[in-house]
């Protein structure tokens, strides 16, 4: 009798493993045939763009931010209102270009020609676009970058020098709905190369970082999932005789998780990689799928009048599955937010 039960368990386990193996094979084949290979894109120009005989105007540049708002994660567009100051080492006439503006910015000249045409001040209002990083969503942090250049002058004619003394913000009056703003801001200068235009162009970048409030992100995105899964785990408190009811409960829980995940992703744009929220949901899918498989096995055992085996299985999995669920959540959370430090330790 025990031998026949062992054979039945072995057969069932083999069928389940083969099924999931074939399912994984399907997903891998789909990915390998659909996902294009990565491309490498050069972002710098060749060395012949550099002119050693050039005598460019050196222009100290800075930005003072008055207001930031309307950050839209689906498009990466936000609004910025700021003062721009350019101080040249000799008379100059910069032709300001807001490089990451999504539409024509409003640029108003503020300064009069009282300093030998060397200091220029502008009031600028613009809708800007920035790269959106959703790897840690819903606990993501975004960098709002302002990029400024000259429409005509190459590096041979004009070189921007980031001057922190010219930059700052009215922090007490910055209110970005749904986000907290970090107290630090950064200014750097870079170079852009356009091979078709045969020149290097000096660029200035001002950036600030904003992040989601932890508590609201947790309550709105993580806590409901934990409640749903814990309700599904109530199936482990049911007796093997109630295998049908526990199968209904676990199946309903899995459907609720899928619907919540769809609603969660509707608020963010398509992303090239899995976000933290996606990985979090995958762990919950695995836990609830395992609960469904266990409930189905118990249902088969109950219908086969093998209540003793169903009871042993129930006593074993009622602790193992929830504990593995918690360990997996801890593992993906630690890896997601500390993967750089972990890899550095292994490489060191």
N, C-alpha and C positions, 0 to 999 in steps of 0.2 A: 504493500500500500504506500509506504513512504517512498519507495523507488519510483512508483508511477507519478506521485506528486512532484518529486524532484525533476523527473523528465518533463512534466508539464510546465513547471516553472522555468526550466532551461529553454524549452521551446518558445515560451512566451517572451522571455528575455531576448532570445536570438532574433525573433521576429521584430521586436521593438528596435533593437540595435540596427538591424538591416534597414528598417523603414527610415530611421533618422539618418543613417548613412547615405541612403539614396537621396533623401531630401537635401542633405548637405552637398552632395554631388551636383544636384540640380542647381542649387544656388551658386556654387563655385563655377560651373560651366556658364551660367547666365552672366556672372560678373566678368569672367575672362573674355567673353565674346562681345559684351556691351560696353564695358568701360574702356575708353581710349587710353593709349599709353601716355605717360607724363611727357610734357614738352619743356625744354629748357629755353628760356627767353633771355637774350642779352639786354641789359639795361644800361650799359655804358658804351661810349663810343670809342673808336680807335685813337691811339696816341697822337696821330697826326693832326688832331684838332687843336692841340696845344700850340700856342704861338709865343715863343720866348721873347719876342721883340715887343709884345703888347705892353701898353702903359694904361691900364684901365682905371676908371674912377672907382675909388673905394667908398662904399656907402654903408654907413652904420644904419641898421634897420631894426625896428621893434614894433610890437603891436600891444595896444591896451584894450582889453575886451570889456565891453559894456554889458552885453547880454548874449545869452545862448539859449536856444529853445527848439522845440518841435522836432526832436530826434525820432526818426522813423526807421525802425530796424528792417523793415521789408525793402526799403530803397537805399538806406544809408544816408539819407538827406537830412540836414539840420540847418538851422538859421543861426547866423552870428552877426552881431553889431559891434564894430570896433573902430578905434583910431589907429591909423598907420603913420609912422614917422620914419622918414628917410633923411639922413644927414650925410652929405657928400663931402669929400676932402677938397673939392673944388667945384665951381659952378657946374650944375648938371640939370638935366630935364628928364627925369624918369617917366616912362610910360607904363604905369602900373597895370599888371595883369593878375587877376585872381584865378589861379590855374585850376583849382578844383571846384569852381562855381558851376552850378547846374544851369544857370541862366544869367543873363546880363546883370552884373551887380550894380548897385547904386553907389557911385564913387563921387564924393563931394570934396573939392579942394578947400582946405581950411586956412592955410597959412598965406600971409601976404609976403611979397618979395622984399623983406627987410634985412636979410642976412646974406646978401650977395648971391642969391639964388642957389644956396647950398642946403638949406633945410626945407623939407616939404612935408606937410601934414595933411592927411586925408581922413574923412569920416566915411566908413564903408559899411554898407548893409548888403548881405549876400546870403543866398541859399547855397550851401556847400554840400559836397558828397565825400564820404569817408569810407574806408574799408571796414566792414562789419565782421567781427570775430565772435562766433557763437559757440566755440568749442566748450565753454563752461556754462552755457545756458542751462537753467535760468539764472545762474549766479555769474553772469558774464560781466566783463569790464570792457568798455569801448574807448578808443582813442579818437578824439575829435581833432582833426588836423586841418590847419589853414596853410595853403601853399601859395606863395607869392613870387612872381617873376617880373621880368620886363618884356614887353611885347616885341621889341626890336633888338635891344642891345645884347650882344653875346658877352662871354667872359672877357674877351679882348677889350670891350668897351666899358663894362660895368661889373663890379664884383660886390655882392652883398656880404656884409659882416654882421652876424647876429650880436646885438648889443643888449644884454639883459637890462641895462639901465633905462632903455626905451620901452621895455615890455612890462606887462602886468595885467591885472584885472580887477574889476569891482566885485570882489568875491561875495560880499554881503548882499548884493542885489542880483546875483545869478541864481535863477530858479529854473531848473530843468525838470519838468514834471515826471515823476516816477524814477528819478535817478539822484544819486548823491555825487557831488563833484569833489575830487581829490584836491588837496590844497596846493599841490605842486603843478607847475606848468613848465614846458620845455621849449627852447628855441634852438634851432640848428640851421646851418646852411649846407646845401647840397649842390650837385651839378647834374644837369640833364644833357644828354647827348642826342642829337637828331641827325643821323647820318645823311639824310637827304638834304638837310640845310647846312651841312658842313660847319658845325660850330658847337661849342660848349656854352651852356647857359647857366648863370648863377641863380640859385633858388633859395628862398627863405621859407622855413616852416615853423609854425607855432602850433603847439598841441597841448591839449588838456585831456585828462582821463576821468571818465564817469563810470559809476558802478551801480548795480542794483542793490537796494536795501535787502539785507539778508533775510530778515524776518518775513517781510511781505512776499519775497520770492519763495520761501519755504512754505508758508501757509497756502499760497495760491497754486503751487505747482507740485510740491512733494508730499505735503501732509495728506491731501485727499487720496493719493495713491496708496500711502501707508494704511489708511483706514480701509480702503477697498480690499487690499490684500489680507489684512487682519480679519476682516469679515469672511473672506474665503477660507482662511485657516481654521475657522470655527468648524469646518467639516471634519477636522481631526478629533473633535470632541464627540462626534456621533458614533454610535455603535456600528459594527459591521452589518447588522441587520438593516440599518438605514442607508445602505450603499446607494440606493437610487436617489434619495434626497441629497446626499453629499455630492453625487455626480451633478445634480441640477445646480447646487450651490456653487461648486467650483467652475462649472461651465458659464454660469451667469457672471461670476467674478471676472473671468477671462474676457468676456464680451465687454464688461464695464471698463476694464483696463484699455482695451483697444479703442473704444470710443473716446475715453479721456485722452489717450495719446494723440488721436487724430485732432481733437480740439486744441491740444497743447501745441501741436505743430502748425496749426492754422495761423498762429500769431507770429511766426518767424518765417523768413524766406528760405527757399531751398538751400541746403548746405552741402559742401563737398564731402564732409566727414561726419561721423556721429557726434552729436553733442552729448554733454553729460546727461541731459534729460533722456535722450535716446538710450544710452547705455543703462541708465537706471530702470527704464521701462523694460528693456530686454531681460534684465535679471528678474523682474516681476513676472514677465511672460514665462520664463523658464520655471520659476517656482510654481506658478499656477498650472502650467502644463503638466508638471510632475504630479501635482495634486489630482488633476483630472485622470492621468494614467493610473494612479493608485486607486482612485475611486472606481474606475472601470474594472480593474483587477479584482477589487473587493466585490463588485457586483457579480462578476463571473463566479467567484468562489462562493458567494451566497447562494446563487442559483444552483450551484453544484452541491449544495448542502455541506460545504467544507467550512463551517463557521470557525472551527478551531484555527485553521491556517489564516483565515481572514483576521481573526483577533490578534494573532501573533504579528502579522504584517502591520496592523493598525497601531499596536503598542510600540513598534519600532520606528515607524515613519512619523508619528505625531510629534516627535522631538527632533528627528534628524532633518526633515525638510525645513521647518522654520529656522533652525540653527544655521543650516547651509545658506538659506536666504539672507540672513543677517550678515554672515561672513562674506558673501559675495558683494553685498551692498557696501560693506566696509572696504573691501578690496578695490572695487572700482572707484570709490570716492578717494581713497588714499592715492591710487595711481593717477587719477585724473588731475588732482590738484598738486601732486608732489612728484610727478613722473620725471621732471627735469632733475630734481635733487637725487632721486633714486638712480637714474642712469649715470649721473655724475659720480656717485659713490661706487658703482660697479666698474666704471671706466677708470676711476682713480685707483 
